[in-house]
Amino acid sequence: MRFALVAGIYGFSLLVALALLYFFRPKAWYWHLLSVAAALAIGLTPFPEGWHSPTADLVVGAVFLFLFFWGAGAILFLGRRRRPVRQA
């Protein structure tokens, strides 16, 4: 599999996770903790017998990166709250 394809898909999943955090703000802490736990469970679970292919590696890796960076990336966006709009 080409490096550019792998880097592009992994980079896209990372950017989508960070964009969701930026535009929709972090949610409750337990959703982010559950996301990191799910990412680690997906990443550490061995594939079933028929799933040993580069495409399966790519899909599982993209899902892992999305879940992990959405869950762990919430720490970066905790202090940035939008100020309420004041009307004169």
SEROKE-364940 format. One record per atom (N, C-alpha, C, O): x, y, z; residue number from 1; atom name. Coordinates in steps of 0.1 Angstrom, whole numbers, plus 5000, padded with zeros to 4 digits. Layout:
N
@px->X; py->Y; pz->Z; num->NUM; atome->CA
...
This chain:
88
@px->5008; py->4988; pz->5000; num->1; atome->N
@px->5000; py->5000; pz->5000; num->1; atome->CA
@px->5009; py->5012; pz->5000; num->1; atome->C
@px->5019; py->5013; pz->5007; num->1; atome->O
@px->5005; py->5022; pz->4993; num->2; atome->N
@px->5013; py->5034; pz->4991; num->2; atome->CA
@px->5013; py->5042; pz->5004; num->2; atome->C
@px->5003; py->5043; pz->5011; num->2; atome->O
@px->5025; py->5048; pz->5007; num->3; atome->N
@px->5026; py->5056; pz->5019; num->3; atome->CA
@px->5017; py->5068; pz->5019; num->3; atome->C
@px->5012; py->5072; pz->5029; num->3; atome->O
@px->5016; py->5075; pz->5008; num->4; atome->N
@px->5007; py->5087; pz->5007; num->4; atome->CA
@px->4993; py->5084; pz->5010; num->4; atome->C
@px->4986; py->5092; pz->5016; num->4; atome->O
@px->4988; py->5072; pz->5006; num->5; atome->N
@px->4974; py->5068; pz->5009; num->5; atome->CA
@px->4972; py->5066; pz->5024; num->5; atome->C
@px->4963; py->5071; pz->5030; num->5; atome->O
@px->4982; py->5059; pz->5030; num->6; atome->N
@px->4981; py->5056; pz->5044; num->6; atome->CA
@px->4982; py->5069; pz->5052; num->6; atome->C
@px->4974; py->5071; pz->5061; num->6; atome->O
@px->4991; py->5077; pz->5049; num->7; atome->N
@px->4993; py->5090; pz->5056; num->7; atome->CA
@px->4981; py->5099; pz->5054; num->7; atome->C
@px->4977; py->5106; pz->5063; num->7; atome->O
@px->4975; py->5099; pz->5042; num->8; atome->N
@px->4964; py->5108; pz->5039; num->8; atome->CA
@px->4952; py->5103; pz->5047; num->8; atome->C
@px->4945; py->5112; pz->5053; num->8; atome->O
@px->4949; py->5090; pz->5048; num->9; atome->N
@px->4937; py->5085; pz->5055; num->9; atome->CA
@px->4939; py->5087; pz->5070; num->9; atome->C
@px->4930; py->5091; pz->5077; num->9; atome->O
@px->4951; py->5084; pz->5075; num->10; atome->N
@px->4954; py->5086; pz->5090; num->10; atome->CA
@px->4953; py->5101; pz->5093; num->10; atome->C
@px->4948; py->5105; pz->5104; num->10; atome->O
@px->4959; py->5109; pz->5085; num->11; atome->N
@px->4958; py->5124; pz->5087; num->11; atome->CA
@px->4944; py->5129; pz->5087; num->11; atome->C
@px->4941; py->5138; pz->5095; num->11; atome->O
@px->4936; py->5124; pz->5078; num->12; atome->N
@px->4922; py->5128; pz->5077; num->12; atome->CA
@px->4914; py->5124; pz->5089; num->12; atome->C
@px->4907; py->5132; pz->5094; num->12; atome->O
@px->4916; py->5112; pz->5094; num->13; atome->N
@px->4909; py->5108; pz->5107; num->13; atome->CA
@px->4914; py->5117; pz->5118; num->13; atome->C
@px->4906; py->5120; pz->5127; num->13; atome->O
@px->4927; py->5121; pz->5119; num->14; atome->N
@px->4931; py->5130; pz->5129; num->14; atome->CA
@px->4925; py->5143; pz->5128; num->14; atome->C
@px->4921; py->5149; pz->5138; num->14; atome->O
@px->4925; py->5149; pz->5116; num->15; atome->N
@px->4919; py->5162; pz->5114; num->15; atome->CA
@px->4904; py->5162; pz->5117; num->15; atome->C
@px->4899; py->5172; pz->5122; num->15; atome->O
@px->4897; py->5152; pz->5113; num->16; atome->N
@px->4883; py->5152; pz->5116; num->16; atome->CA
@px->4880; py->5151; pz->5131; num->16; atome->C
@px->4871; py->5158; pz->5136; num->16; atome->O
@px->4888; py->5144; pz->5139; num->17; atome->N
@px->4887; py->5143; pz->5153; num->17; atome->CA
@px->4889; py->5157; pz->5159; num->17; atome->C
@px->4882; py->5162; pz->5168; num->17; atome->O
@px->4900; py->5164; pz->5155; num->18; atome->N
@px->4903; py->5177; pz->5161; num->18; atome->CA
@px->4893; py->5187; pz->5156; num->18; atome->C
@px->4890; py->5196; pz->5164; num->18; atome->O
@px->4888; py->5186; pz->5144; num->19; atome->N
@px->4878; py->5196; pz->5139; num->19; atome->CA
@px->4865; py->5194; pz->5147; num->19; atome->C
@px->4859; py->5204; pz->5151; num->19; atome->O
@px->4861; py->5182; pz->5150; num->20; atome->N
@px->4849; py->5180; pz->5158; num->20; atome->CA
@px->4851; py->5186; pz->5172; num->20; atome->C
@px->4842; py->5192; pz->5178; num->20; atome->O
@px->4863; py->5184; pz->5178; num->21; atome->N
@px->4865; py->5190; pz->5191; num->21; atome->CA
@px->4865; py->5206; pz->5190; num->21; atome->C
@px->4860; py->5212; pz->5199; num->21; atome->O
@px->4870; py->5211; pz->5180; num->22; atome->N
@px->4871; py->5226; pz->5179; num->22; atome->CA
@px->4857; py->5232; pz->5177; num->22; atome->C
@px->4854; py->5242; pz->5183; num->22; atome->O
@px->4849; py->5226; pz->5168; num->23; atome->N
@px->4836; py->5232; pz->5164; num->23; atome->CA
@px->4825; py->5229; pz->5174; num->23; atome->C
@px->4816; py->5237; pz->5177; num->23; atome->O
@px->4825; py->5217; pz->5180; num->24; atome->N
@px->4815; py->5213; pz->5189; num->24; atome->CA
@px->4819; py->5212; pz->5204; num->24; atome->C
@px->4811; py->5208; pz->5212; num->24; atome->O
@px->4831; py->5216; pz->5207; num->25; atome->N
@px->4837; py->5216; pz->5221; num->25; atome->CA
@px->4836; py->5202; pz->5227; num->25; atome->C
@px->4829; py->5194; pz->5223; num->25; atome->O
@px->4845; py->5200; pz->5237; num->26; atome->N
@px->4845; py->5187; pz->5244; num->26; atome->CA
@px->4832; py->5185; pz->5251; num->26; atome->C
@px->4825; py->5194; pz->5256; num->26; atome->O
@px->4828; py->5172; pz->5251; num->27; atome->N
@px->4816; py->5168; pz->5258; num->27; atome->CA
@px->4819; py->5164; pz->5272; num->27; atome->C
@px->4830; py->5167; pz->5277; num->27; atome->O
@px->4810; py->5157; pz->5278; num->28; atome->N
@px->4813; py->5152; pz->5292; num->28; atome->CA
@px->4825; py->5143; pz->5292; num->28; atome->C
@px->4829; py->5136; pz->5283; num->28; atome->O
@px->4832; py->5143; pz->5304; num->29; atome->N
@px->4845; py->5136; pz->5305; num->29; atome->CA
@px->4844; py->5122; pz->5303; num->29; atome->C
@px->4853; py->5115; pz->5297; num->29; atome->O
@px->4832; py->5116; pz->5306; num->30; atome->N
@px->4831; py->5101; pz->5305; num->30; atome->CA
@px->4830; py->5097; pz->5290; num->30; atome->C
@px->4834; py->5085; pz->5287; num->30; atome->O
@px->4825; py->5105; pz->5281; num->31; atome->N
@px->4825; py->5102; pz->5267; num->31; atome->CA
@px->4839; py->5101; pz->5262; num->31; atome->C
@px->4842; py->5092; pz->5254; num->31; atome->O
@px->4847; py->5110; pz->5266; num->32; atome->N
@px->4861; py->5110; pz->5261; num->32; atome->CA
@px->4869; py->5099; pz->5267; num->32; atome->C
@px->4877; py->5093; pz->5260; num->32; atome->O
@px->4867; py->5095; pz->5279; num->33; atome->N
@px->4873; py->5084; pz->5286; num->33; atome->CA
@px->4869; py->5071; pz->5279; num->33; atome->C
@px->4877; py->5062; pz->5276; num->33; atome->O
@px->4856; py->5070; pz->5276; num->34; atome->N
@px->4851; py->5058; pz->5269; num->34; atome->CA
@px->4856; py->5057; pz->5255; num->34; atome->C
@px->4859; py->5046; pz->5250; num->34; atome->O
@px->4858; py->5068; pz->5248; num->35; atome->N
@px->4864; py->5068; pz->5235; num->35; atome->CA
@px->4879; py->5063; pz->5235; num->35; atome->C
@px->4883; py->5056; pz->5226; num->35; atome->O
@px->4887; py->5068; pz->5245; num->36; atome->N
@px->4900; py->5063; pz->5246; num->36; atome->CA
@px->4901; py->5048; pz->5249; num->36; atome->C
@px->4909; py->5041; pz->5244; num->36; atome->O
@px->4892; py->5044; pz->5258; num->37; atome->N
@px->4891; py->5030; pz->5262; num->37; atome->CA
@px->4887; py->5021; pz->5249; num->37; atome->C
@px->4893; py->5010; pz->5247; num->37; atome->O
@px->4878; py->5026; pz->5242; num->38; atome->N
@px->4874; py->5019; pz->5229; num->38; atome->CA
@px->4885; py->5018; pz->5219; num->38; atome->C
@px->4887; py->5008; pz->5213; num->38; atome->O
@px->4892; py->5029; pz->5218; num->39; atome->N
@px->4904; py->5030; pz->5209; num->39; atome->CA
@px->4914; py->5019; pz->5213; num->39; atome->C
@px->4920; py->5012; pz->5205; num->39; atome->O
@px->4917; py->5019; pz->5226; num->40; atome->N
@px->4927; py->5009; pz->5230; num->40; atome->CA
@px->4922; py->4995; pz->5229; num->40; atome->C
@px->4930; py->4986; pz->5226; num->40; atome->O
@px->4909; py->4993; pz->5231; num->41; atome->N
@px->4904; py->4979; pz->5229; num->41; atome->CA
@px->4905; py->4975; pz->5215; num->41; atome->C
@px->4908; py->4964; pz->5212; num->41; atome->O
@px->4901; py->4984; pz->5206; num->42; atome->N
@px->4902; py->4981; pz->5191; num->42; atome->CA
@px->4916; py->4979; pz->5187; num->42; atome->C
@px->4919; py->4970; pz->5179; num->42; atome->O
@px->4925; py->4987; pz->5192; num->43; atome->N
@px->4939; py->4987; pz->5188; num->43; atome->CA
@px->4947; py->4974; pz->5193; num->43; atome->C
@px->4956; py->4969; pz->5187; num->43; atome->O
@px->4943; py->4970; pz->5205; num->44; atome->N
@px->4950; py->4959; pz->5211; num->44; atome->CA
@px->4944; py->4945; pz->5209; num->44; atome->C
@px->4949; py->4935; pz->5212; num->44; atome->O
@px->4932; py->4945; pz->5203; num->45; atome->N
@px->4925; py->4932; pz->5200; num->45; atome->CA
@px->4930; py->4926; pz->5187; num->45; atome->C
@px->4931; py->4933; pz->5177; num->45; atome->O
@px->4934; py->4914; pz->5187; num->46; atome->N
@px->4939; py->4907; pz->5175; num->46; atome->CA
@px->4928; py->4906; pz->5165; num->46; atome->C
@px->4916; py->4904; pz->5168; num->46; atome->O
@px->4931; py->4906; pz->5152; num->47; atome->N
@px->4922; py->4905; pz->5141; num->47; atome->CA
@px->4917; py->4890; pz->5141; num->47; atome->C
@px->4924; py->4881; pz->5144; num->47; atome->O
@px->4904; py->4889; pz->5137; num->48; atome->N
@px->4900; py->4875; pz->5134; num->48; atome->CA
@px->4907; py->4869; pz->5122; num->48; atome->C
@px->4915; py->4876; pz->5115; num->48; atome->O
@px->4906; py->4856; pz->5120; num->49; atome->N
@px->4914; py->4849; pz->5110; num->49; atome->CA
@px->4913; py->4855; pz->5096; num->49; atome->C
@px->4923; py->4856; pz->5089; num->49; atome->O
@px->4901; py->4858; pz->5092; num->50; atome->N
@px->4899; py->4863; pz->5078; num->50; atome->CA
@px->4902; py->4877; pz->5075; num->50; atome->C
@px->4900; py->4882; pz->5064; num->50; atome->O
@px->4906; py->4885; pz->5085; num->51; atome->N
@px->4908; py->4899; pz->5084; num->51; atome->CA
@px->4922; py->4904; pz->5082; num->51; atome->C
@px->4925; py->4916; pz->5083; num->51; atome->O
@px->4931; py->4895; pz->5079; num->52; atome->N
@px->4945; py->4899; pz->5077; num->52; atome->CA
@px->4948; py->4904; pz->5063; num->52; atome->C
@px->4951; py->4897; pz->5054; num->52; atome->O
@px->4946; py->4918; pz->5062; num->53; atome->N
@px->4948; py->4924; pz->5049; num->53; atome->CA
@px->4952; py->4939; pz->5051; num->53; atome->C
@px->4949; py->4944; pz->5062; num->53; atome->O
@px->4958; py->4945; pz->5042; num->54; atome->N
@px->4962; py->4959; pz->5044; num->54; atome->CA
@px->4950; py->4968; pz->5045; num->54; atome->C
@px->4951; py->4978; pz->5052; num->54; atome->O
@px->4939; py->4965; pz->5038; num->55; atome->N
@px->4927; py->4973; pz->5040; num->55; atome->CA
@px->4921; py->4973; pz->5054; num->55; atome->C
@px->4917; py->4983; pz->5059; num->55; atome->O
@px->4921; py->4961; pz->5060; num->56; atome->N
@px->4916; py->4960; pz->5073; num->56; atome->CA
@px->4925; py->4967; pz->5083; num->56; atome->C
@px->4920; py->4974; pz->5092; num->56; atome->O
@px->4938; py->4967; pz->5081; num->57; atome->N
@px->4948; py->4974; pz->5089; num->57; atome->CA
@px->4945; py->4989; pz->5088; num->57; atome->C
@px->4946; py->4997; pz->5098; num->57; atome->O
@px->4942; py->4994; pz->5076; num->58; atome->N
@px->4940; py->5008; pz->5073; num->58; atome->CA
@px->4927; py->5013; pz->5080; num->58; atome->C
@px->4927; py->5023; pz->5086; num->58; atome->O
@px->4916; py->5005; pz->5079; num->59; atome->N
@px->4904; py->5009; pz->5085; num->59; atome->CA
@px->4905; py->5009; pz->5100; num->59; atome->C
@px->4900; py->5018; pz->5107; num->59; atome->O
@px->4910; py->4998; pz->5106; num->60; atome->N
@px->4912; py->4998; pz->5120; num->60; atome->CA
@px->4921; py->5009; pz->5126; num->60; atome->C
@px->4918; py->5014; pz->5136; num->60; atome->O
@px->4931; py->5011; pz->5118; num->61; atome->N
@px->4940; py->5022; pz->5122; num->61; atome->CA
@px->4934; py->5036; pz->5122; num->61; atome->C
@px->4936; py->5044; pz->5131; num->61; atome->O
@px->4926; py->5038; pz->5112; num->62; atome->N
@px->4919; py->5051; pz->5111; num->62; atome->CA
@px->4909; py->5053; pz->5122; num->62; atome->C
@px->4907; py->5063; pz->5128; num->62; atome->O
@px->4901; py->5042; pz->5125; num->63; atome->N
@px->4891; py->5043; pz->5136; num->63; atome->CA
@px->4899; py->5044; pz->5149; num->63; atome->C
@px->4894; py->5052; pz->5158; num->63; atome->O
@px->4910; py->5037; pz->5151; num->64; atome->N
@px->4917; py->5039; pz->5163; num->64; atome->CA
@px->4922; py->5053; pz->5165; num->64; atome->C
@px->4920; py->5059; pz->5176; num->64; atome->O
@px->4928; py->5059; pz->5155; num->65; atome->N
@px->4933; py->5073; pz->5156; num->65; atome->CA
@px->4922; py->5083; pz->5158; num->65; atome->C
@px->4923; py->5092; pz->5166; num->65; atome->O
@px->4910; py->5081; pz->5152; num->66; atome->N
@px->4899; py->5090; pz->5154; num->66; atome->CA
@px->4895; py->5089; pz->5168; num->66; atome->C
@px->4893; py->5100; pz->5175; num->66; atome->O
@px->4892; py->5077; pz->5173; num->67; atome->N
@px->4887; py->5076; pz->5187; num->67; atome->CA
@px->4897; py->5081; pz->5197; num->67; atome->C
@px->4894; py->5087; pz->5207; num->67; atome->O
@px->4910; py->5077; pz->5195; num->68; atome->N
@px->4920; py->5081; pz->5205; num->68; atome->CA
@px->4922; py->5096; pz->5205; num->68; atome->C
@px->4923; py->5102; pz->5216; num->68; atome->O
@px->4923; py->5103; pz->5194; num->69; atome->N
@px->4926; py->5117; pz->5194; num->69; atome->CA
@px->4913; py->5125; pz->5198; num->69; atome->C
@px->4915; py->5136; pz->5203; num->69; atome->O
@px->4901; py->5120; pz->5195; num->70; atome->N
@px->4889; py->5127; pz->5199; num->70; atome->CA
@px->4888; py->5126; pz->5215; num->70; atome->C
@px->4885; py->5136; pz->5221; num->70; atome->O
@px->4892; py->5114; pz->5220; num->71; atome->N
@px->4891; py->5113; pz->5234; num->71; atome->CA
@px->4902; py->5120; pz->5242; num->71; atome->C
@px->4899; py->5127; pz->5252; num->71; atome->O
@px->4914; py->5118; pz->5237; num->72; atome->N
@px->4926; py->5125; pz->5244; num->72; atome->CA
@px->4927; py->5139; pz->5241; num->72; atome->C
@px->4933; py->5147; pz->5249; num->72; atome->O
@px->4923; py->5143; pz->5229; num->73; atome->N
@px->4924; py->5157; pz->5225; num->73; atome->CA
@px->4915; py->5167; pz->5232; num->73; atome->C
@px->4917; py->5179; pz->5231; num->73; atome->O
@px->4906; py->5162; pz->5240; num->74; atome->N
@px->4897; py->5170; pz->5247; num->74; atome->CA
@px->4905; py->5179; pz->5258; num->74; atome->C
@px->4900; py->5190; pz->5261; num->74; atome->O
@px->4916; py->5174; pz->5262; num->75; atome->N
@px->4924; py->5181; pz->5272; num->75; atome->CA
@px->4929; py->5194; pz->5266; num->75; atome->C
@px->4930; py->5204; pz->5273; num->75; atome->O
@px->4931; py->5194; pz->5253; num->76; atome->N
@px->4936; py->5206; pz->5246; num->76; atome->CA
@px->4926; py->5217; pz->5245; num->76; atome->C
@px->4929; py->5229; pz->5244; num->76; atome->O
@px->4913; py->5213; pz->5245; num->77; atome->N
@px->4902; py->5223; pz->5243; num->77; atome->CA
@px->4894; py->5226; pz->5255; num->77; atome->C
@px->4884; py->5232; pz->5254; num->77; atome->O
@px->4899; py->5222; pz->5267; num->78; atome->N
@px->4891; py->5224; pz->5279; num->78; atome->CA
@px->4890; py->5238; pz->5283; num->78; atome->C
@px->4879; py->5243; pz->5288; num->78; atome->O
@px->4901; py->5246; pz->5282; num->79; atome->N
@px->4901; py->5259; pz->5287; num->79; atome->CA
@px->4895; py->5269; pz->5277; num->79; atome->C
@px->4893; py->5281; pz->5281; num->79; atome->O
@px->4891; py->5265; pz->5266; num->80; atome->N
@px->4886; py->5275; pz->5256; num->80; atome->CA
@px->4871; py->5274; pz->5255; num->80; atome->C
@px->4865; py->5266; pz->5248; num->80; atome->O
@px->4865; py->5282; pz->5263; num->81; atome->N
@px->4850; py->5283; pz->5263; num->81; atome->CA
@px->4846; py->5296; pz->5256; num->81; atome->C
@px->4853; py->5306; pz->5256; num->81; atome->O
@px->4835; py->5295; pz->5249; num->82; atome->N
@px->4830; py->5307; pz->5242; num->82; atome->CA
@px->4824; py->5316; pz->5252; num->82; atome->C
@px->4817; py->5312; pz->5261; num->82; atome->O
@px->4827; py->5329; pz->5250; num->83; atome->N
@px->4821; py->5339; pz->5259; num->83; atome->CA
@px->4807; py->5342; pz->5254; num->83; atome->C
@px->4804; py->5342; pz->5242; num->83; atome->O
@px->4798; py->5344; pz->5263; num->84; atome->N
@px->4784; py->5347; pz->5259; num->84; atome->CA
@px->4784; py->5361; pz->5253; num->84; atome->C
@px->4791; py->5370; pz->5256; num->84; atome->O
@px->4776; py->5363; pz->5243; num->85; atome->N
@px->4775; py->5375; pz->5236; num->85; atome->CA
@px->4767; py->5385; pz->5244; num->85; atome->C
@px->4756; py->5382; pz->5248; num->85; atome->O
@px->4773; py->5397; pz->5246; num->86; atome->N
@px->4766; py->5407; pz->5254; num->86; atome->CA
@px->4759; py->5417; pz->5245; num->86; atome->C
@px->4764; py->5421; pz->5235; num->86; atome->O
@px->4747; py->5419; pz->5249; num->87; atome->N
@px->4739; py->5429; pz->5241; num->87; atome->CA
@px->4738; py->5442; pz->5248; num->87; atome->C
@px->4736; py->5442; pz->5261; num->87; atome->O
@px->4740; py->5453; pz->5241; num->88; atome->N
@px->4740; py->5466; pz->5247; num->88; atome->CA
@px->4727; py->5471; pz->5251; num->88; atome->C
@px->4725; py->5482; pz->5256; num->88; atome->O
